[in-house]
Amino acid sequence: FSLAVAVARAQVQQELSLETSEGSGINISCSHSNIQMGQTIYWYRQLPGREPELLVSAHQGSKELPDIAGQVRVSADRRSSTLWLRRPRR
């Protein structure tokens, strides 16, 4: 299970890997420090052997993601975003 975020023409930094224990939620953070005002933040999921799948696009605030039991939050200054998964799966 691989997650990625992309911001058009913006520099993006994210942890290479994260670990959690079964039954625990996880926060996946991404920095996009030179994002421009009109740019949209996109979070994708890529399962093994499959094409990337768009999870959410966001500009600000937070959005619930009921399909994956999670939430994406964009910081007030839009320089970072976090994907929280309540029950991450392999």
Beta strands, then each sheet from edge to edge (+ up, - down):
strand 1: 2-6
strand 2: 13-14
strand 3: 26-31
strand 4: 41-46
strand 5: 53-58
strand 6: 61-65
strand 7: 70-74
strand 8: 80-85
sheet 1: 1+ 4- 5+
sheet 2: 2+ 3- 8+ 7- 6+
end
